[in-house]
Amino acid sequence: MGRFKGDVSRKVIDETVDMWRTNCLIGEGSLTQPGESAIWTAEIAADLASRFTAKPLVGSDGGGTFASKFEVQLEGASAELRLFAAEMILVHFLFTSSVTRRGKVDVIERTLTGSGYTLDPASVPYLAMSSVIGHPGVGFNTRRDLQLGFLIDFVIRLKKLTVDERTALLADPWALEDFVREAPSQNQREMMHIVLHLLHPDSFERIASGTHKREIADAFGQLLDGETPGDWTTDRKLLEIRTALENDYLVGGNIDGSIDFYHAPLQGVWQSRTGGEGEGTGDIESLEWKKQLILYGPPGTSKTFTASELSKALILRDALRNWGPRKFFDNKVLLDRLLVENVEWVQLHPGYGYAEFVRGLRLEKEETRYQAGLLPNLIERITSQELPEGLSPLPFVLVLDEINRTDLSAMLGEAFSLLERDKRDFSVTLPGINPGEPPTTLAMPSNLYIIGTMNEIDQSVETLDFALRRRFLWRECPFERDTLLEIVRHRWEENVPERYSFEHAREQLETFADRAQDLNDAIFAMDELGRAYQIGHTYFADITFFLERWLTTVRSRPRSGTYLWDTNGKVRPAMDDLWDRSLKPLLEQYLSGTEDRENSLSALRATFIKP
């Protein structure tokens, strides 16, 4: 079953969903007000659709935020409509770990304003706001309008059925899947997958991304027993894959007795990012197709880390696909070694060129001779690698870090044309012959993949010609607020003493991530700077170091989680340190030579420091 919960109990979430199914979807009552009997009705759902779905507020209209726009759209609404809307928001929040309990409750209570209804803090639905199931992805927060739009459409269509029909539909996971997929295409996003998991957690994974589901099904397809029926959806395949893992390959589970695709050893086999949207093409899919991929964006946006994880996932996925599940799980030590041996890293710089990469003249025993560079030596390793009998060769990955720091076209030389996927294993003759030797040839193996990283801010980006660009697929690595929060969480566990828990500081760390987003939005809007000058996650993530230093000087935990700002909104030392030692020096360099540098810096600091 897909009920993995990690270190947080989901019992109250499952109880809330049971109440939602019985009281609201099959019946017409309320989720949070036991005495109400006519809240989840077709008429009230249609009223909310007419206000919300039919009259969207775009951009800065209505205050710019989802909550402020929702308030405008609910102006003049009846008490029953406000209660229905608040409970829709509550259901919308049941899955996500990317919004704090306080943040969830605030939106729900604001929606109830003026209705006369209140939430009981001791009730099961209220307690469910403190629990989580998973991270729904960036698109869940950035397009909350589409998520809620899906729920509204789902209820309206469901209420057209009789009570008996609704009961039967909600009891059958695969009939329900067919039903939810009939939603308008623009609403077939994270919320569609979340609803399926909430209502049938034993049939649908705790996965909010259609891309992730497709990648898992592709990576673990070897576990499916023979041909699958043509009408099987990805979710149906995932259930069979989970069953095979639980019964045959990971008996007993990998995390507290559970099988989970977001934890080792399964996560590393399949996961890659999707480039922003949860339904788009994944990085591994792009890399397998084109064989070359460029990760680009502002400095510090985890491009090198992403390249490392992508390299490992590519190799592991190929091993599972071509070795088969039994050999894959039986050869863990070998795989761990190949994850190191089969990845070659090159830090490019202005002095790195054709002679170092392909071949160059060097003095050897008082004789000048052509000698192979990194690429031919790597190809030799690929073609000569020996594996135990019965195991096919795995991919090699060449990571070219900061490709725009050298003349890439000149460095590649003859390899330039060999990058094309239809010219792999095709040989070309290299110029220059050593005395007494035959001509040297070069062929790019079909199992060699190339990942490049590139900082947009470097002006030498302009030296990449169009012929070179088309040989790669490209994936932007922008600053992402939720990614920053995950990095801070990881570093917190490593750097901050255990008695200071992340959860105790979480509310202010959420605000910290919001301010980082605000700062980058301000940089984006500046004529002097713009998108390429936005600040990456790694700069902001140093906050854990400065917090650890400050916490060594205090006697007790900051009251009410006030790690970054005190109760009066005054900034704590860690925030000052981060600004003075990390962010300000970088921005001073970016703004060097501008007419109003000091005022610009002051304005940016105020944007970031405000509580």
N, C-alpha and C positions, 0 to 999 in steps of 0.2 A: 504494500500500500504506500501511497505517497504522502503519508501524514508526518514525515520527518519534522521535528520541531526544534532541534538544536537544544539550547539551554533555556528556552522560554516555553512554558506550557501553553498549548493552544486549546485547552479544554473549554475555556469560556467562549472562544471563537466558535468552536463546533456546536456548543449549546446555543449560541446566538443564531447560528445558521439554521438549526433545527426549528427555533422559534420563528425565524423569518419564513421558512418554507411553509410551516403549518399555519401560522397566524396571518401572514401577509400575502404570500403567493397563492396558496390554496384558498385561504379565507380572505377576508377584507379588513381584518383588524389592524391593530397597531403593534409595532415591535417593542416600544418602550412604555406604552400607556395601557395597562391591562384592561381598563374599563371601556376603551374605545372599540367600536365594531365596524366603522365605515370610514377607514382611512386609505387603505390600499385598494382603491376602486378605480375602474376604468376612467370615470369622469375626472377624478382628481389627477390621475396620471396624464390625461389629455390636457388638463389645465396647465400643468407644469411644462408639458411639451410646447404649448403655445407661447409660454413666457420665455422658456429657456432655449429650446431647440430651434423654434421658428424665428426667434428674435435675438440672434447672437450679438454680443457686444465685442467689438474688435479693438485691438491695440490698447490705447490708454482710456478708451471709453469706459465710463462707470468706475473709474478709479484705477484701472489697469490690472488689478489682481483678480484671481478667480473669486475670492470671498467678497470683495467689494462689488464686483459685477453681479454676483448672485443676489446680493442685497437689493440692488437696483431692480433686477428682474422679478423679485418677490414683493415689490412695493404694492400695497393694496390687497395682498393675498389673504385668503381666509385662514383662520387658525388651523383648520384641518389640512389645508395645502402646505402650510409652513411645517406642520408636524410630518407630513408625508415627505417633504423635501429634506428635512433634517434626518429622517430615518434612511432615506436614500443615500445621503452623505455618509451616514454611519456604516452602511453596508459597503459603500465605496472604500472606506478606510479599513475594513476588517483585515485585509491581507497584508497591507504595506508596513514595512519597517522604515520607510524613508520619511515618515512624518511622526513627530513626537506625540505622546499621549496628550500633552497640553495643546499642541497644535490641532489635533483632531477634535478635541472637546470644544475648543474655542470656536471653530467653524460651525459645529453643530449647535452650540448655544446661541451664536449670532443668528443662525437661521431660525431658531425658535423665538427670537425676540418679538414681543408683542402678541404672541399666540396664547399666552397663559399656561403653556405646557413647560415643564422642566424635566431634566434628567435626574433619576434617582441614582446617586453615587454608589449605592449598594446593589444595584440591579446588574444582571449578567451582561446586557449589552454595554453598559457603561464600563464595567470591568474589562470587557473585551478590547477596549481602546488602549489598554496597557499591554496587550499581547500582540504578537506579530507572527506572520508565517514566512514571509520572504520579501526580497527587494523586487519591486515590479518594473524597475528600469527607469531611465531618464524620461521617456515619453509619457509615463504615467503622470508625472508632475507637470510637465510642460504642456500637455494637452488634456488637462483634467476635464475640459468641456466635452471632449469626445468620449471620455470614460463615463461621465454621467449621462451623456446622450445615449450610450449603449444601454445603460440600466433603464432609462425611461422607455426606450423603444421595446426592450425586453418585457417590461411589465405591461405595456399597452397591448402587445401582441398576445401575451399570456392570458390577459383578462378577456380576450375574445373567445376563449375556450370555456367549456362548462367546468364545473368543479371536478367532476369525474375525469374529464379529459386532462385537466391540469394535474390532478393527482397521479394519473398514469404517466404522463409525460415527465414529471419531476422524479418519478421512481426509476425511469429507464435512462441510464447514462448516455447511451448511444443515440436514442431518440432525442434526448435533450441536446446533444451536440449538434445534430442536424438542425434543430430548431434555432439554437443561438446563432448558427452560421448563416441564417437567413436575414440577419441584421444588415442594414445598409453598409456597404463596403468601407466607408470612411470610419465607421464605428467598430469594425472588426479589429480591435486593438487589444491592449493588455487586459482590459476589463472583461472581455469575452472569455479569455483563458482563466481569469481569476474566478468568475462566476462558476465555470465548470468545475474547478477544483473545490470551491467552497461547498457546492451542492453534492459533489461525488469525489471526495478526496481519495477513495480507494480505487478509483478508475482513472483519474486525471492527475498528472503531476503538479507539484507546487511551482509551476513555471508560468510566467506571465508573457513570455516572448514566443511568438510563432517561429521566429528564426532559431531560437535555442532548441525548440522541440524538433524542428527539421534537422538541425545539426546532430542532435543526439541520436535520432532515428537513423541517420546516415552513418554515423560513427559506429554504432552498435548493431548495425543491420545484420552482421554475421550471426547474431544470437537468435534471429528469427528462424524457425524451423521450416525450411523449404519455402515454396512459393506462398506468399500471403494473398488472401482474396483481394480482388481488384477494387472492392468498395471499402477496404480498410483505410481509415484516416491515419494521420500521423499519431494521434493520441491512442488509437487502438494498437498500433505497432509498439508504442512506448510501454503499454501495459504488458504486452508479451515479452518485451525486452526486460522489464523489471522482474517479471516472474522467472525468467531464465537466470537472471543474476542472483536472485534470492534462492532459487532451488539448486542451481548447479555450479555457480562460480564464486559467489561471495556469501556462502551460507553463514548465517549469523549476523550479517550486516557489516558495515564499515564504520558507522557512527552510532554508538549506543544501540546496536542491534538493528539499525535502520540502513536501508540503501538510499543514498541521496546523490543525485547527479551534480550537485553543486559542491561536493566535498571529495577529497581524495579517497580512493584512487581513480574515481570516475571523471571528475571535473577536468583533469588535465588531458583527457583523451579527446574531448570534443570542443571545449568552450573557446570561442573567439568573440570579439565584439562585433556589433552590427553597424557601426558608423552612425549611431544616433537613434534610429528607430527600431523598435522591437520586431518588425516584420520584414526588414530589409535583408539584403545579401550579407552573409557573414564573412569575416576576414579569411577564414580557412577556405571557404568556397571560392573567394576571389583569388587567393593565392594558388589553389589547385588548378584553377582555370587558366590564369595568365602566366603563372610561374614566377612573376615578379610583382611586388607590391611596395608602394612607398607610403610610409606613415609621416604625415606632415602636420605642422601646427606651431604654436608659440613655444618658446623654450619652457621646459619643466612640465610638460603635459604627459609625462609617462610614456613617451614613444619608445625609449630603449627597453623599458620593462615590458611593454606590449609586444615588442619584437621578440623578446626572450620567451614569453609565454606562448606566443603564436608558433614559434619554432618547435617548442616541445609538443604542443598539441598536434601539429602537423605530423610529426614523427610517430607519436603514440597512436593517432588515428589510423595511419597507414599500417602500423604493426597489428592492430586489432583486425583491420580489414583483410590483410593478406596472410597473416599468420594463423588467424582464427582465434576464438576466445580462449581455448584451453592453453595453447602455446603462449598466448599473450599473458595470461595470469600466472603461468608457470615460469616465466622468464623475466621476472621483475628485476633481478640484479643485473642481467644483461641489458635490459631496457634503460635502467638508470645510467649505465655506462655509455650507451649509445646517445643518450640525450646530451651528453657532454661531447663525445667524440664527433658527432655528426653535425655540430653547429660551429661554424667558423666566424669569428668576429674580426672586423677590420675597422679601426678608427681612422677615418680619412682626414687628411690635412693638405695644405697647399703644396707640400713637397712630395706627396704620394702620387705617382703617375704610372705610365705604361710600363716602364722598366721594372717597377716593383710589382705590378699586378699581372702582366702577361710575360714579358721577357725583356732582358736588357743586356748590354755588353758589360762584362766585368773582367777584371784582371785575375787570371788563374795561372799560377806557376809561370809568371813572366809572359803569359800569352793572353791576349784579349779574346774572350769567347762569349757567345750568347748563352745566358743562363735563364732557366725558367723562373717565373715569378710566382706569386701566391696562387693564381688561378690554375695553372697547369699542375702545380704540386697538389692542390686540393683535388683536382680531377683524378690524379694518380691515386690518391687515397681512396677516392670513391670506387674506382674500378678494381682496386686490389683488396678492398676490405673483405675479410673472411668471417663468415658467420657459421654457427653450428648447422649440420645437415638438416634440411627441411625448413629452414628459415630464409625467406627471400630478403634481398637488400631493402633497406629503408631509406627514406629521403635524407639528403644533406641540405643544410640551410646555410647560405652565406649572408651574413648581416653586414651591410655597409652603413656604418654609423656616420651621420652628418655628411650625406653625399654631396651637398652643395659647397663643401669646403675645398673641393678639388675640381679640376676640369674632367668631369665624368666621361664625356665622349672620348677625349684623348686617352684617358686611362684604360678604357675598355678596348680600344683598338679593334682588332678583328672580332673580338667577342661581341661587339656591338650588334652585328647582324644575327649572331648565333643565339641571342636572347629570345628570338621569336619561337613560340611553342612548336611551330611546324618545321623549325630548322634545328631542333635538338638532335644530337647524335650525328649531325652533318659536319664533315671535316672541312677545314680551310687550311691552306698552307701559310705558315708565318714567314715573313720576309727574313732574309739573312740566313746563311748556312755556315755552320762550323766546319773547318777543314776536316775531311775524312769522315763526315757524318751525312746521312740522308737529310732531306728537308724535314723540318719540324711541322707537324700538323696539330690542330686544336679542334676539339669537338666538345660541345656542352652536353653533359649527360641529361637524360630526360628526368632523372630524379634529383637534380640540383635546383633548388629554389632560392630566390634572392629577395631579401627584405631590406629596403633602404629607409633611413630616417632623415628627416630634413626640417630644420628650423626656418620658417617662413621669413623671419626677421632678417636673415642674412641676405644681403643684397645680391650675392652671387647666384641666388635662385634664378636670376635672369639668364644665366649661362646655360641652363638646360634647354636644349633645342627641342623642337616639336617632334622630330623623328625619335628622339630618346624618350620623350614623355609618353608616346603611344605604346612603347614597349612595356610599360608598367600600368597597373591599376593603382588608383590613389585613394587613400582614406584619411580624412581629416581627423586629427586628434585635438579637439578643442578643450578649453577649460570646462569642466562639468562640476557643478556644485555637489552632486551626490557622490561623484568619484572622490572629490576632496575629503568628504566626510568619512568615506571608507578608508582612505589612506591615513587620516588622523586617528581613526579607531585602531587600525593596525599598529601604528607607531605608539599610540597611547599604551597599548598592552606591552610593548617592548621597553618603553622609556620611563613611564610614570609609575611611581611606587604603587603596589597593589592596593593599599588602603584608600587610594583615591580612584574610585571606579569611574569608568567612562560614562555609565548611566547617570551617576550623580552630577556630572558636568554636561550631560547630553544637551539639555535645553540651550545653554549658552553656546555650546559647540555648533548646534544647529544655526543659531544666530550668527556665529562666526562664519559659517559657510555661506550664509545669506549675504553677509557684508563683503566677503571675497567676490561673490557674484556681482554685487553692486559696484565694487571697485572696477571689475573688468568691464562691466557695462558702461561705466563712465569713461574708461580708457577707449573703448570701442567708439564712443560718440565724439571723441576729441579729434579735431582737424589735424593736430600735430602728431597724433599717434594712430589709432585705429586697431583693427582686429589683430594684425600680426604682432602688436606690442602688448597684448593681454598677458597676464602673469599666470604661469603654470602652477599646478598643484604642489610641486615640490617646494616652491618658495613658501607657500602658506603652511605646509605641513611641518615646518620647523617650529611651529607653535608648541608642539609637545616637548621639545628640548627646553624652550624658555620657561614653560610651565614647570617642568621638573626642577629646574634651577631655582625658581621662586618658591616652590613648595617645600624645598629643603630649609627655608628660612621661617616657615610658619609653624605654629604649634599644633593646630587642629585643622580639620577640613573646612574650607570656606563655607559659610552658611548658605543654605538654599542653593547650592551649586554655583555660587558666584565666583567662578575661576577667572573670568576675563573682564567682567565689569562688576563693581560692587552694587549693593542694593539701591544706591542713588544714581547709578548709571556712570559712575566715574571709572575710567579705564584702569585695569590692573597692570602690574609691571610687565607681565608676559606680552601683552599687546603692544606696549611701548617698545619693548625689545625687538619684537618681530618687525615693527615698522622701521625702527632706527637702524637695525643691523641687516635686514634682508630686503624689505620692500622699497624704502626710501632711496638707498644707494642705486638700485636698479632703475627706478623711475628718474632719478637725477641724470643718469646717463642717457636714458631715452629722451629726456627733455633738454639735453645739452644743446645750447645754441638757440633755443626758442626765446622769444621776447619776454614772456611772462612766466618764466619757469617757477619762481617762488610761489606765486599765487596759484598756479596750477597744482603744485605739490600740496599746498595747504588745502585746496579743495578736495583733492584725492584722499588726503589723510582724513579729513572730516567725513567723507563718504565711508571710509573703512572703519574708523574708530567709533562711530556712533553706535550706541547700544540698541 
